[in-house]
Amino acid sequence: MRGIIGTWHRLSAKHLPAYLDEMTWRFNNRQNPFLFRDTMLKLIASSNLEYKQLTQAA
């Protein structure tokens, strides 16, 4: 609960899978000494998500 309130403040059902994916990734990598490097590599390798795609109705 602390992660939700401290990070997002509110949740929407539309984006719930994305919230859960991020929390799962954070939990699984909590002991990773190379977390910053791994995060940057993941961001570089990921595809772009345009704002209009993010905000379109489900």
Distance bins in CASP14 RR format, pairs under 12 A and 6 or more apart:
PFRMAT RR
TARGET T0000
AUTHOR 0000-0000-0000
RMODE 2
METHOD distances of the structure
MODEL  1
1 7 0 0 0 0 0 1 0 0 0 0 0
1 8 0 0 0 0 0 1 0 0 0 0 0
1 11 0 0 0 0 0 1 0 0 0 0 0
1 23 0 0 0 0 0 1 0 0 0 0 0
2 8 0 0 0 0 0 1 0 0 0 0 0
2 23 0 0 0 0 0 1 0 0 0 0 0
2 26 0 0 0 0 0 1 0 0 0 0 0
3 9 0 0 0 0 0 1 0 0 0 0 0
3 11 0 0 0 0 0 1 0 0 0 0 0
3 19 0 0 0 0 1 0 0 0 0 0 0
3 20 0 0 0 0 0 1 0 0 0 0 0
3 22 0 0 0 0 1 0 0 0 0 0 0
3 23 1 0 0 1 0 0 0 0 0 0 0
3 26 0 0 0 0 1 0 0 0 0 0 0
3 27 0 0 0 0 0 1 0 0 0 0 0
4 10 0 0 0 0 1 0 0 0 0 0 0
4 11 1 0 0 1 0 0 0 0 0 0 0
4 12 0 0 0 0 0 1 0 0 0 0 0
4 15 0 0 0 0 0 1 0 0 0 0 0
4 16 0 0 0 0 0 1 0 0 0 0 0
4 19 1 0 0 1 0 0 0 0 0 0 0
4 20 0 0 0 0 0 1 0 0 0 0 0
4 22 0 0 0 0 0 1 0 0 0 0 0
4 23 1 0 0 1 0 0 0 0 0 0 0
4 26 0 0 0 0 0 1 0 0 0 0 0
5 11 0 0 0 0 1 0 0 0 0 0 0
6 23 0 0 0 0 0 1 0 0 0 0 0
7 19 0 0 0 0 1 0 0 0 0 0 0
7 22 0 0 0 0 1 0 0 0 0 0 0
7 23 0 0 0 0 1 0 0 0 0 0 0
7 26 0 0 0 0 1 0 0 0 0 0 0
8 15 0 0 0 0 1 0 0 0 0 0 0
8 16 0 0 0 0 0 1 0 0 0 0 0
8 18 0 0 0 0 0 1 0 0 0 0 0
8 19 1 0 0 1 0 0 0 0 0 0 0
8 20 0 0 0 0 0 1 0 0 0 0 0
8 22 0 0 0 0 1 0 0 0 0 0 0
8 23 0 0 0 0 1 0 0 0 0 0 0
9 19 0 0 0 0 0 1 0 0 0 0 0
10 16 0 0 0 0 0 1 0 0 0 0 0
10 19 0 0 0 0 0 1 0 0 0 0 0
11 17 0 0 0 0 0 1 0 0 0 0 0
11 18 0 0 0 0 0 1 0 0 0 0 0
11 19 1 0 0 1 0 0 0 0 0 0 0
11 20 0 0 0 0 1 0 0 0 0 0 0
11 22 0 0 0 0 0 1 0 0 0 0 0
11 23 0 0 0 0 0 1 0 0 0 0 0
12 18 0 0 0 0 1 0 0 0 0 0 0
12 19 0 0 0 0 1 0 0 0 0 0 0
12 54 0 0 0 0 0 1 0 0 0 0 0
12 55 0 0 0 0 0 1 0 0 0 0 0
12 57 0 0 0 0 0 1 0 0 0 0 0
12 58 0 0 0 0 1 0 0 0 0 0 0
13 19 0 0 0 0 0 1 0 0 0 0 0
13 20 0 0 0 0 0 1 0 0 0 0 0
13 58 0 0 0 0 1 0 0 0 0 0 0
14 54 0 0 0 0 1 0 0 0 0 0 0
14 55 0 0 0 0 1 0 0 0 0 0 0
14 56 0 0 0 0 1 0 0 0 0 0 0
14 57 0 0 0 0 1 0 0 0 0 0 0
14 58 1 0 1 0 0 0 0 0 0 0 0
15 21 0 0 0 0 0 1 0 0 0 0 0
15 22 0 0 0 0 0 1 0 0 0 0 0
15 49 0 0 0 0 0 1 0 0 0 0 0
15 54 0 0 0 0 1 0 0 0 0 0 0
15 55 0 0 0 0 0 1 0 0 0 0 0
15 58 0 0 0 0 1 0 0 0 0 0 0
16 22 0 0 0 0 0 1 0 0 0 0 0
16 23 0 0 0 0 0 1 0 0 0 0 0
16 58 0 0 0 0 0 1 0 0 0 0 0
17 23 0 0 0 0 0 1 0 0 0 0 0
17 24 0 0 0 0 0 1 0 0 0 0 0
17 58 0 0 0 0 0 1 0 0 0 0 0
18 24 0 0 0 0 0 1 0 0 0 0 0
18 25 0 0 0 0 0 1 0 0 0 0 0
18 49 0 0 0 0 1 0 0 0 0 0 0
18 54 0 0 0 0 1 0 0 0 0 0 0
19 25 0 0 0 0 0 1 0 0 0 0 0
19 26 0 0 0 0 0 1 0 0 0 0 0
20 26 0 0 0 0 0 1 0 0 0 0 0
20 27 0 0 0 0 0 1 0 0 0 0 0
21 27 0 0 0 0 0 1 0 0 0 0 0
21 28 0 0 0 0 0 1 0 0 0 0 0
21 42 0 0 0 0 0 1 0 0 0 0 0
21 46 0 0 0 0 0 1 0 0 0 0 0
22 28 0 0 0 0 0 1 0 0 0 0 0
22 29 0 0 0 0 0 1 0 0 0 0 0
22 39 0 0 0 0 0 1 0 0 0 0 0
22 42 0 0 0 0 0 1 0 0 0 0 0
23 29 0 0 0 0 0 1 0 0 0 0 0
23 30 0 0 0 0 0 1 0 0 0 0 0
24 30 0 0 0 0 0 1 0 0 0 0 0
25 32 0 0 0 0 0 1 0 0 0 0 0
25 35 0 0 0 0 0 1 0 0 0 0 0
25 38 0 0 0 0 1 0 0 0 0 0 0
25 39 0 0 0 0 1 0 0 0 0 0 0
25 42 0 0 0 0 1 0 0 0 0 0 0
26 32 0 0 0 0 0 1 0 0 0 0 0
26 35 0 0 0 0 1 0 0 0 0 0 0
26 38 0 0 0 0 0 1 0 0 0 0 0
26 39 0 0 0 0 1 0 0 0 0 0 0
28 35 0 0 0 0 0 1 0 0 0 0 0
28 38 0 0 0 0 0 1 0 0 0 0 0
29 35 1 0 1 0 0 0 0 0 0 0 0
29 36 0 0 0 0 0 1 0 0 0 0 0
29 37 0 0 0 0 0 1 0 0 0 0 0
29 38 1 0 0 1 0 0 0 0 0 0 0
29 39 0 0 0 0 1 0 0 0 0 0 0
29 42 0 0 0 0 1 0 0 0 0 0 0
32 38 1 0 0 1 0 0 0 0 0 0 0
32 39 0 0 0 0 1 0 0 0 0 0 0
32 41 0 0 0 0 0 1 0 0 0 0 0
32 42 0 0 0 0 0 1 0 0 0 0 0
34 40 0 0 0 0 1 0 0 0 0 0 0
34 41 0 0 0 0 1 0 0 0 0 0 0
34 42 0 0 0 0 0 1 0 0 0 0 0
35 41 0 0 0 0 0 1 0 0 0 0 0
35 42 0 0 0 0 0 1 0 0 0 0 0
36 42 0 0 0 0 0 1 0 0 0 0 0
36 43 0 0 0 0 0 1 0 0 0 0 0
37 43 0 0 0 0 0 1 0 0 0 0 0
37 44 0 0 0 0 0 1 0 0 0 0 0
38 44 0 0 0 0 0 1 0 0 0 0 0
38 45 0 0 0 0 0 1 0 0 0 0 0
39 45 0 0 0 0 0 1 0 0 0 0 0
39 46 0 0 0 0 0 1 0 0 0 0 0
40 46 0 0 0 0 0 1 0 0 0 0 0
43 49 0 0 0 0 0 1 0 0 0 0 0
47 53 0 0 0 0 0 1 0 0 0 0 0
48 54 0 0 0 0 0 1 0 0 0 0 0
49 55 0 0 0 0 0 1 0 0 0 0 0
49 56 0 0 0 0 0 1 0 0 0 0 0
50 56 0 0 0 0 1 0 0 0 0 0 0
END
